[in-house]
Amino acid sequence: MDRAREKIQGPKMSMNERQIKSQMKVGAGLALFGLVCPFFWLSLFSGSSSTETWVYGAHSCIFIAIGLVFLGKGWYDLDRMRVTMGIQKSEQ
């Protein structure tokens, strides 16, 4: 019975693993927002001044960089946690 439930719900995660994955989702969201920032793309395609476009582009790059830092840190923390717990790649 528990095996069938695990197939449906997936393996149980620790609270720490949930927090790390939540951090990774926030990072991915920030990076995606920086990539599809409407202010930058509107400025680029509408032919606004180059200074304005550069400012929006710099802000987009900052969002992308912060998001990638969050994502990378989460990925590293998750890997370190799994190594210390002794979880093999095939068990994930």
N, C-alpha and C positions, 0 to 999 in steps of 0.2 A: 504494500500500500504506500509506504513512504517513498519507494523507488519511483512509482508512477507519479506521485505528487511532485517529486523533485524534477522529473522530466517536464512537467507542465510549468512549474514555477521557476525552475532553474536552481542552481546550487545556492545554498544560503551564504550570505555575505556578512562579514563582521561589520560593526558600526564604523570602525576605522576605514575599512574598504569602501563603504558607502560614502563617507565624507570625502575621501580621495577622488572617487568617481564623480561626485557632485562638483568638486573643485575643477575637475577636467572638463565637465560640461560647461561651467561658467567660462573657462578659458576658451573653449571652442566657440561659444556664443560671442564673446568679445572679439575674437579674431574674425569671425564671420561678419559681425556688425562693421568692423573696420574695413573689411573687403567690399561690402555692398553699401557703404555709407552714401546715403542719397545726396548729401550736400556736395561731396566731392564729385560724384558723377554728374549731377546737375550743373555744377560749375564748369566741369570739363566739356560737356556737350553743348552748353548754351553759349560758350565763347566768352565767359567772364574774363576779367583781367587775370594776367598770369600770376600776380601776387596772391590774389584770392584763391586761385586754384592750388597754388603751392601750399598755402596755409591749410586748406582743407585736406590736401594730400598728406601733409605732415601729421595732422591730427589722425587721419585714417591709419597711417603707419604706426603711430603711437598705440592706437587701439589694437592693431594686429600684433605688435610686439608684446604688449602686456598680455594679450590672450594666449600667445604662444608660450610665454613664460609660465603662465598658470598651467597650461596644458602639459608642458615639458616637466614642470615640477611634480605635477600629479602623476605623470607616467613614471618618473623616476621613483617617487615615493611608493607607488604601487608595486613596482618591481622589487624595491628593497624590502617591502613588507612581505612579499611572497617568498623572497629568498630566505629571509629570517624565519618564516614559518615552515619552510621546506616544501612548498607547493611546486610540483613539477609543471612544465608547460602543458603536458598532455592532460593534466587534471583540471585545467582551467576550463 
